[in-house]
Amino acid sequence: MPKIGRQTWDFSKGQGVYVAGVGTVAGQLESAGPLGRDFDVHLENDRVDGDTWEHSEQSMFGTAAQIALENARITSQELDMLIGADLNAQLTSFYLGLRGHSVPALGVYSACASICEALAIGGLIVHTQHGQRVLAGTSSHTSTAERQFRYPTEYGAQKPPTAQRTATGSGVAVLTNEPSRIQITHATVGKVMDYGVTSPWEMGAAMAPSAADTIRAHLNDTGRSLRDYDCVATGDLGHIGHTLLKELLTKEGLTDVGHLTDCGVLIYDSAQPDVFSGGSGGACCSLVTFGHLLKRVLNGSYKRILVSATGALLSAVSAQQHDSIPGVSHAIAFERKDGN
């Protein structure tokens, strides 16, 4: 497998990596947002089974995986690997939500950037012929994440305008070596970057430098420019982080930032309640990418897109110990392939 530059894996030659099917489950607020009709399942109640928030998130992950398998027209027994992540301790939504499938499983973690990490590893497995079919996905739930990283929603803590809402939902994709209309051509693995942000309400500021660094690394490694992509979407910087990203890239000489967008900006309407600076969470990028962006690739609106998911690497322990919050971003390039 050729590696180009320092950080990018090139899947475009040799054994191809293709998206065979996707599945999305969106929470109540996400379903009511501007992208609502693009999702497969629209929840009317974020407590799916009437039990706990955590069990509800596991259920969402399992449902999204089943939809992806059905759309790929395979069963779980035809998979070689499950790769996934969530924001709960010990990745319980992934492991417990998919425990009914007797398939080798790898849990990964890059916070809200985990979907692109999962896709990169899944793509590597398929491209190097260590597997033919891999399922990759993530989930998050506003009520499970808030009480782990900040305050339980029942506490009613007042949030500043810079805060972001953790998206409720799950997005899953099946990767295969069999040609389809969407191919993953490159994966750029990001570096951990720490700019000293300490507030858990400032996620956009914490993650924007890592997004800028990964996008720049991807362009340097591939020899491409922003103009070579119809859309460049970051994971979940929100409105504030998205503005910071454009400023950072412009200062570095990348002036063509007009078609940059952000999954955290797209998933909600600013008029919706309690969305503040936009969306975040493990499901934010996977919902927008699999539910919205890839649909635009399929219908021909986009020919080539770059998705650079972003993650804030804090934990309940590091936050209590007043550590700074490093960021990381991993990027995946998708291309439309006609004739498949």
VEXMINU-457149 format. One record per residue (C-alpha): residue number from 1; residue in three letters; x, y, z. Coordinates in steps of 0.5 Angstrom, whole numbers, padded with zeros to 4 digits, always signed. Last residue first. Layout:
BEGIN
> NUM  ALA  X  Y  Z .
...
***
This chain:
BEGIN
> 340  ASN  -0041  +0002  -0022 .
> 339  GLY  -0041  +0006  -0029 .
> 338  ASP  -0039  +0013  -0025 .
> 337  LYS  -0035  +0013  -0019 .
> 336  ARG  -0036  +0019  -0014 .
> 335  GLU  -0030  +0020  -0010 .
> 334  PHE  -0029  +0020  -0002 .
> 333  ALA  -0023  +0023  +0001 .
> 332  ILE  -0022  +0022  +0009 .
> 331  ALA  -0019  +0026  +0014 .
> 330  HIS  -0017  +0025  +0021 .
> 329  SER  -0017  +0031  +0026 .
> 328  VAL  -0014  +0031  +0033 .
> 327  GLY  -0015  +0037  +0039 .
> 326  PRO  -0012  +0037  +0045 .
> 325  ILE  -0016  +0040  +0051 .
> 324  SER  -0012  +0043  +0057 .
> 323  ASP  -0011  +0039  +0064 .
> 322  HIS  -0016  +0042  +0069 .
> 321  GLN  -0015  +0036  +0074 .
> 320  GLN  -0023  +0035  +0073 .
> 319  ALA  -0023  +0036  +0066 .
> 318  SER  -0017  +0030  +0065 .
> 317  VAL  -0021  +0025  +0069 .
> 316  ALA  -0028  +0026  +0065 .
> 315  SER  -0024  +0026  +0059 .
> 314  LEU  -0021  +0031  +0054 .
> 313  LEU  -0019  +0030  +0047 .
> 312  ALA  -0023  +0034  +0043 .
> 311  GLY  -0024  +0031  +0036 .
> 310  THR  -0025  +0033  +0029 .
> 309  ALA  -0027  +0030  +0023 .
> 308  SER  -0024  +0032  +0016 .
> 307  VAL  -0029  +0030  +0010 .
> 306  LEU  -0026  +0031  +0003 .
> 305  ILE  -0031  +0031  -0002 .
> 304  ARG  -0030  +0029  -0010 .
> 303  LYS  -0035  +0029  -0015 .
> 302  TYR  -0041  +0033  -0012 .
> 301  SER  -0048  +0034  -0014 .
> 300  GLY  -0048  +0028  -0018 .
> 299  ASN  -0054  +0025  -0014 .
> 298  LEU  -0049  +0020  -0011 .
> 297  VAL  -0044  +0025  -0008 .
> 296  ARG  -0050  +0029  -0006 .
> 295  LYS  -0052  +0023  -0002 .
> 294  LEU  -0045  +0022  +0001 .
> 293  LEU  -0046  +0029  +0004 .
> 292  HIS  -0053  +0028  +0007 .
> 291  GLY  -0054  +0022  +0011 .
> 290  PHE  -0047  +0018  +0011 .
> 289  THR  -0043  +0025  +0012 .
> 288  VAL  -0048  +0029  +0016 .
> 287  LEU  -0050  +0023  +0021 .
> 286  SER  -0042  +0020  +0021 .
> 285  CYS  -0040  +0028  +0023 .
> 284  CYS  -0045  +0029  +0028 .
> 283  ALA  -0045  +0022  +0031 .
> 282  GLY  -0039  +0022  +0035 .
> 281  GLY  -0041  +0029  +0038 .
> 280  SER  -0041  +0036  +0036 .
> 279  GLY  -0047  +0040  +0034 .
> 278  GLY  -0048  +0048  +0033 .
> 277  SER  -0045  +0054  +0037 .
> 276  PHE  -0051  +0054  +0041 .
> 275  VAL  -0056  +0048  +0040 .
> 274  ASP  -0061  +0049  +0046 .
> 273  PRO  -0067  +0051  +0042 .
> 272  GLN  -0067  +0051  +0034 .
> 271  ALA  -0066  +0058  +0031 .
> 270  SER  -0059  +0056  +0029 .
> 269  ASP  -0062  +0051  +0025 .
> 268  TYR  -0058  +0044  +0026 .
> 267  ILE  -0054  +0039  +0023 .
> 266  LEU  -0050  +0044  +0018 .
> 265  VAL  -0046  +0048  +0023 .
> 264  GLY  -0044  +0042  +0027 .
> 263  CYS  -0042  +0038  +0020 .
> 262  ASP  -0038  +0044  +0018 .
> 261  THR  -0037  +0047  +0011 .
> 260  LEU  -0031  +0050  +0007 .
> 259  HIS  -0033  +0052  +0000 .
> 258  GLY  -0031  +0059  +0001 .
> 257  VAL  -0024  +0057  +0003 .
> 256  ASP  -0020  +0059  -0003 .
> 255  THR  -0015  +0063  +0001 .
> 254  LEU  -0010  +0058  +0003 .
> 253  GLY  -0004  +0062  +0004 .
> 252  GLU  -0003  +0060  +0012 .
> 251  LYS  -0007  +0066  +0014 .
> 250  THR  -0013  +0064  +0010 .
> 249  LEU  -0012  +0057  +0013 .
> 248  LEU  -0012  +0060  +0020 .
> 247  GLU  -0018  +0065  +0019 .
> 246  LYS  -0022  +0059  +0016 .
> 245  LEU  -0021  +0055  +0022 .
> 244  LEU  -0023  +0060  +0027 .
> 243  THR  -0030  +0061  +0023 .
> 242  HIS  -0031  +0054  +0023 .
> 241  GLY  -0029  +0054  +0031 .
> 240  ILE  -0034  +0059  +0032 .
> 239  HIS  -0040  +0056  +0028 .
> 238  GLY  -0039  +0049  +0030 .
> 237  LEU  -0033  +0045  +0030 .
> 236  ASP  -0036  +0039  +0028 .
> 235  GLY  -0033  +0034  +0023 .
> 234  THR  -0030  +0039  +0018 .
> 233  ALA  -0033  +0039  +0011 .
> 232  VAL  -0029  +0040  +0005 .
> 231  CYS  -0034  +0040  -0001 .
> 230  ASP  -0033  +0040  -0009 .
> 229  TYR  -0026  +0038  -0008 .
> 228  ASP  -0020  +0040  -0013 .
> 227  ARG  -0021  +0047  -0011 .
> 226  LEU  -0018  +0046  -0004 .
> 225  SER  -0011  +0044  -0007 .
> 224  ARG  -0008  +0038  -0009 .
> 223  GLY  -0001  +0035  -0009 .
> 222  THR  -0003  +0029  -0005 .
> 221  ASP  +0001  +0030  +0001 .
> 220  ASN  +0001  +0037  +0001 .
> 219  LEU  -0006  +0038  +0001 .
> 218  HIS  -0007  +0032  +0006 .
> 217  ALA  -0002  +0036  +0011 .
> 216  ARG  -0006  +0043  +0010 .
> 215  ILE  -0013  +0039  +0012 .
> 214  THR  -0009  +0036  +0018 .
> 213  ASP  -0006  +0042  +0020 .
> 212  ALA  -0013  +0046  +0019 .
> 211  ALA  -0017  +0041  +0023 .
> 210  SER  -0012  +0041  +0029 .
> 209  PRO  -0012  +0048  +0030 .
> 208  ALA  -0020  +0048  +0030 .
> 207  MET  -0021  +0043  +0035 .
> 206  ALA  -0019  +0047  +0042 .
> 205  ALA  -0023  +0053  +0039 .
> 204  GLY  -0029  +0049  +0037 .
> 203  MET  -0029  +0045  +0043 .
> 202  GLU  -0030  +0052  +0048 .
> 201  TRP  -0035  +0050  +0053 .
> 200  PRO  -0030  +0044  +0056 .
> 199  SER  -0026  +0050  +0058 .
> 198  THR  -0018  +0049  +0058 .
> 197  VAL  -0015  +0051  +0051 .
> 196  GLY  -0008  +0051  +0051 .
> 195  TYR  -0007  +0050  +0044 .
> 194  ASP  -0005  +0043  +0044 .
> 193  MET  -0005  +0039  +0037 .
> 192  VAL  -0005  +0031  +0037 .
> 191  LYS  -0003  +0029  +0029 .
> 190  GLY  -0008  +0027  +0024 .
> 189  VAL  -0008  +0021  +0020 .
> 188  THR  -0010  +0023  +0012 .
> 187  ALA  -0014  +0017  +0009 .
> 186  HIS  -0015  +0017  +0001 .
> 185  THR  -0019  +0014  -0004 .
> 184  ILE  -0025  +0012  -0001 .
> 183  GLN  -0030  +0010  -0007 .
> 182  ILE  -0037  +0012  -0008 .
> 181  ARG  -0041  +0009  -0014 .
> 180  SER  -0039  +0002  -0012 .
> 179  PRO  -0034  -0003  -0014 .
> 178  GLU  -0033  -0009  -0009 .
> 177  ASN  -0027  -0009  -0004 .
> 176  THR  -0032  -0007  +0001 .
> 175  LEU  -0034  -0002  +0006 .
> 174  VAL  -0040  -0002  +0010 .
> 173  ALA  -0042  +0005  +0013 .
> 172  VAL  -0045  +0007  +0020 .
> 171  GLY  -0048  +0013  +0023 .
> 170  SER  -0051  +0014  +0030 .
> 169  GLY  -0056  +0019  +0033 .
> 168  THR  -0056  +0024  +0039 .
> 167  ALA  -0051  +0030  +0037 .
> 166  THR  -0048  +0033  +0043 .
> 165  ARG  -0050  +0041  +0043 .
> 164  GLN  -0044  +0046  +0042 .
> 163  ALA  -0042  +0051  +0047 .
> 162  THR  -0039  +0058  +0045 .
> 161  PRO  -0046  +0061  +0047 .
> 160  PRO  -0045  +0060  +0054 .
> 159  LYS  -0049  +0054  +0058 .
> 158  GLN  -0053  +0054  +0064 .
> 157  ALA  -0053  +0048  +0068 .
> 156  GLY  -0060  +0045  +0068 .
> 155  TYR  -0058  +0039  +0073 .
> 154  GLU  -0062  +0034  +0069 .
> 153  THR  -0058  +0035  +0063 .
> 152  PRO  -0052  +0032  +0067 .
> 151  TYR  -0046  +0036  +0067 .
> 150  ARG  -0040  +0036  +0064 .
> 149  PHE  -0036  +0030  +0061 .
> 148  GLN  -0040  +0024  +0063 .
> 147  ARG  -0047  +0028  +0064 .
> 146  GLU  -0046  +0031  +0058 .
> 145  ALA  -0044  +0025  +0054 .
> 144  THR  -0050  +0021  +0056 .
> 143  SER  -0055  +0026  +0055 .
> 142  THR  -0053  +0029  +0048 .
> 141  HIS  -0053  +0022  +0045 .
> 140  SER  -0047  +0019  +0041 .
> 139  SER  -0046  +0014  +0036 .
> 138  THR  -0040  +0012  +0031 .
> 137  GLY  -0039  +0007  +0025 .
> 136  ALA  -0035  +0002  +0021 .
> 135  LEU  -0037  -0004  +0018 .
> 134  VAL  -0031  -0008  +0014 .
> 133  ARG  -0032  -0013  +0008 .
> 132  GLN  -0026  -0016  +0004 .
> 131  GLY  -0021  -0017  +0010 .
> 130  HIS  -0014  -0017  +0010 .
> 129  GLN  -0013  -0015  +0003 .
> 128  THR  -0009  -0009  +0004 .
> 127  HIS  -0014  -0004  +0001 .
> 126  VAL  -0020  -0008  +0005 .
> 125  ILE  -0016  -0007  +0012 .
> 124  LEU  -0013  +0000  +0010 .
> 123  GLY  -0020  +0002  +0009 .
> 122  GLY  -0023  +0000  +0015 .
> 121  ILE  -0017  +0003  +0019 .
> 120  ALA  -0018  +0010  +0015 .
> 119  LEU  -0026  +0009  +0016 .
> 118  ALA  -0025  +0008  +0024 .
> 117  GLU  -0021  +0014  +0024 .
> 116  CYS  -0026  +0018  +0020 .
> 115  ILE  -0031  +0016  +0025 .
> 114  SER  -0027  +0017  +0031 .
> 113  ALA  -0026  +0025  +0030 .
> 112  CYS  -0031  +0026  +0035 .
> 111  ALA  -0027  +0023  +0041 .
> 110  SER  -0021  +0020  +0037 .
> 109  TYR  -0022  +0013  +0040 .
> 108  VAL  -0022  +0006  +0037 .
> 107  GLY  -0026  -0001  +0038 .
> 106  LEU  -0024  -0006  +0034 .
> 105  ALA  -0029  -0012  +0033 .
> 104  PRO  -0028  -0019  +0030 .
> 103  VAL  -0035  -0021  +0028 .
> 102  SER  -0041  -0025  +0032 .
> 101  HIS  -0046  -0020  +0032 .
> 100  GLY  -0050  -0019  +0038 .
> 99  ARG  -0045  -0015  +0041 .
> 98  LEU  -0046  -0009  +0037 .
> 97  GLY  -0050  -0005  +0042 .
> 96  LEU  -0045  -0007  +0047 .
> 95  TYR  -0039  -0006  +0044 .
> 94  PHE  -0041  +0000  +0040 .
> 93  SER  -0045  +0004  +0046 .
> 92  THR  -0040  +0001  +0051 .
> 91  LEU  -0034  +0005  +0048 .
> 90  GLN  -0030  +0004  +0055 .
> 89  ALA  -0033  +0010  +0058 .
> 88  ASN  -0038  +0013  +0053 .
> 87  LEU  -0036  +0017  +0047 .
> 86  ASP  -0037  +0013  +0042 .
> 85  ALA  -0033  +0008  +0037 .
> 84  GLY  -0033  +0003  +0032 .
> 83  ILE  -0030  -0002  +0028 .
> 82  LEU  -0033  -0009  +0026 .
> 81  MET  -0029  -0014  +0022 .
> 80  ASP  -0029  -0019  +0017 .
> 79  LEU  -0037  -0018  +0015 .
> 78  GLU  -0041  -0024  +0011 .
> 77  GLN  -0043  -0026  +0018 .
> 76  SER  -0046  -0019  +0019 .
> 75  THR  -0051  -0020  +0013 .
> 74  ILE  -0050  -0017  +0006 .
> 73  ARG  -0054  -0013  +0002 .
> 72  ALA  -0050  -0007  +0003 .
> 71  ASN  -0057  -0003  +0004 .
> 70  GLU  -0059  -0009  +0009 .
> 69  LEU  -0052  -0008  +0012 .
> 68  ALA  -0052  -0001  +0013 .
> 67  ILE  -0060  -0001  +0016 .
> 66  GLN  -0057  -0007  +0021 .
> 65  ALA  -0051  -0002  +0023 .
> 64  ALA  -0056  +0004  +0024 .
> 63  THR  -0061  +0000  +0029 .
> 62  GLY  -0055  -0003  +0033 .
> 61  PHE  -0052  +0004  +0034 .
> 60  MET  -0059  +0007  +0036 .
> 59  SER  -0060  +0001  +0041 .
> 58  GLN  -0053  +0002  +0044 .
> 57  GLU  -0055  +0010  +0045 .
> 56  SER  -0062  +0008  +0048 .
> 55  HIS  -0059  +0003  +0053 .
> 54  GLU  -0054  +0009  +0055 .
> 53  TRP  -0060  +0014  +0056 .
> 52  THR  -0064  +0009  +0060 .
> 51  ASP  -0070  +0005  +0060 .
> 50  GLY  -0076  +0008  +0056 .
> 49  ASP  -0073  +0004  +0050 .
> 48  VAL  -0071  +0010  +0045 .
> 47  ARG  -0070  +0015  +0050 .
> 46  ASP  -0069  +0020  +0045 .
> 45  ASN  -0076  +0021  +0043 .
> 44  GLU  -0079  +0022  +0036 .
> 43  LEU  -0073  +0018  +0033 .
> 42  HIS  -0072  +0019  +0025 .
> 41  VAL  -0069  +0013  +0022 .
> 40  ASP  -0066  +0013  +0015 .
> 39  PHE  -0063  +0021  +0015 .
> 38  ASP  -0063  +0025  +0009 .
> 37  ARG  -0070  +0028  +0011 .
> 36  GLY  -0067  +0031  +0018 .
> 35  LEU  -0062  +0035  +0014 .
> 34  PRO  -0065  +0042  +0016 .
> 33  GLY  -0066  +0040  +0023 .
> 32  ALA  -0072  +0036  +0026 .
> 31  SER  -0069  +0030  +0025 .
> 30  GLU  -0063  +0032  +0029 .
> 29  LEU  -0068  +0035  +0035 .
> 28  GLN  -0071  +0028  +0036 .
> 27  GLY  -0065  +0024  +0035 .
> 26  ALA  -0062  +0021  +0028 .
> 25  VAL  -0061  +0014  +0026 .
> 24  THR  -0057  +0013  +0020 .
> 23  GLY  -0055  +0007  +0015 .
> 22  VAL  -0050  +0006  +0010 .
> 21  GLY  -0048  +0002  +0004 .
> 20  ALA  -0043  -0001  +0000 .
> 19  VAL  -0038  +0004  +0000 .
> 18  TYR  -0032  +0003  -0004 .
> 17  VAL  -0024  +0001  -0002 .
> 16  GLY  -0020  -0001  -0008 .
> 15  GLN  -0015  -0006  -0009 .
> 14  GLY  -0009  -0003  -0013 .
> 13  LYS  -0009  +0004  -0014 .
> 12  SER  -0013  +0010  -0010 .
> 11  PHE  -0012  +0007  -0003 .
> 10  ASP  -0007  +0012  -0002 .
> 9  TRP  -0005  +0013  +0006 .
> 8  THR  -0003  +0020  +0008 .
> 7  GLN  +0001  +0023  +0014 .
> 6  ARG  +0008  +0024  +0012 .
> 5  GLY  +0008  +0024  +0004 .
> 4  ILE  +0005  +0019  +0000 .
> 3  LYS  +0004  +0012  +0003 .
> 2  PRO  +0003  +0007  -0002 .
> 1  MET  +0000  +0000  +0000 .
***
